[in-house]
């Protein structure tokens, strides 16, 4: 039995290409599309859209952070973080933690980009 190379390569190519696609990008509505990206930064309007326990971003100083996963682990409890979701939390964060190394290092691990305004 003689096999044609092209007949085998086409399905294999499709399988390989579909496997390279990775996970699909999260869907967002047109209204919720951010005006910035990690490469150029985010505006407060972008941060304000992430204002729930399931999707919580905050701005601190000149950066934007996705602290969603930290809410349930925060030593002071979720009630300290939830009111800050979608806001500029610089005053609250600095007022509570100042320049303490541990909280600042932890916050830095959640950085998603620069704050543009």
C-alpha positions in Angstrom: 0.0 0.0 0.0 1.4 3.3 -1.1 0.7 6.4 1.1 0.7 9.9 -0.2 2.8 12.2 2.0 0.4 15.1 1.5 -2.5 13.1 2.7 -0.8 12.5 6.1 0.7 15.9 6.6 -2.5 17.9 6.2 -4.3 16.4 9.1 -1.1 16.3 11.2 -0.5 20.0 10.5 -4.1 20.9 11.6 -3.7 18.9 14.8 -0.3 20.5 15.6 -1.5 24.0 14.8 -4.6 23.6 16.9 -2.5 22.4 19.9 -0.3 25.6 19.6 -3.2 27.9 20.1 -3.0 27.8 23.9 -6.0 28.7 26.0 -8.5 31.1 24.4 -8.4 34.7 25.5 -11.0 35.6 28.1 -14.0 37.1 26.6 -15.0 40.6 27.4 -17.9 42.7 26.3 -17.2 45.7 24.2 -18.1 48.0 27.1 -15.6 46.2 29.4 -12.7 46.2 27.0 -9.7 47.9 28.6 -8.2 50.9 26.9 -4.7 49.9 27.9 -2.7 46.7 28.0 0.2 45.5 30.2 2.6 46.9 27.6 1.4 50.5 27.7 -0.6 50.6 31.0 -4.1 51.1 32.2 -6.3 54.0 33.0 -8.4 54.4 36.2 -11.5 53.7 34.0 -10.0 50.3 33.3 -9.3 49.7 37.0 -12.9 50.8 37.9 -14.3 47.9 35.7 -12.6 45.3 38.0 -14.6 46.1 41.1 -16.0 42.8 42.4 -14.8 40.0 44.7 -14.4 37.8 41.6 -12.4 40.4 39.7 -10.6 42.9 41.9 -8.0 45.4 40.6 -6.6 48.3 42.5 -4.2 51.1 41.7 -1.4 51.9 44.1 1.1 54.6 43.4 1.8 54.4 39.6 0.9 50.7 39.1 -2.2 48.5 38.7 -2.6 45.2 40.6 -5.0 42.3 40.2 -5.5 41.3 43.9 -8.5 39.0 43.3 -6.6 35.9 44.5 -5.4 37.8 47.6 -8.8 38.8 48.9 -9.4 35.6 50.8 -5.8 35.3 52.0 -5.4 38.9 53.3 -4.3 38.7 57.0 -6.7 41.5 57.9 -9.6 39.7 56.2 -11.5 40.3 52.9 -13.3 43.3 54.4 -10.1 45.3 54.2 -9.7 44.7 50.4 -13.3 44.5 49.0 -14.1 48.2 49.4 -10.9 49.0 47.4 -11.7 47.0 44.4 -11.8 49.2 41.3 -10.3 52.2 43.0 -7.1 54.0 43.6 -6.1 52.4 46.9 -2.8 54.3 47.4 -4.0 56.1 50.5 -5.5 53.0 52.1 -2.5 50.8 51.3 0.2 53.4 52.3 -1.8 54.4 55.4 -1.9 50.7 56.6 1.4 49.4 55.3 3.7 52.4 54.5 7.0 51.1 53.3 6.9 47.8 55.1 8.8 45.2 53.0 6.5 42.2 53.2 3.2 43.9 52.2 5.0 45.8 49.4 6.6 42.7 48.1 3.3 40.8 48.2 1.6 43.6 46.3 4.3 43.7 43.7 3.6 40.1 42.8 0.1 41.1 41.6 1.2 43.9 39.3 -0.5 43.8 35.9 0.8 47.1 34.5 1.4 50.8 34.9 -1.2 53.4 35.8 -1.5 56.0 33.1 -3.6 58.6 34.9 
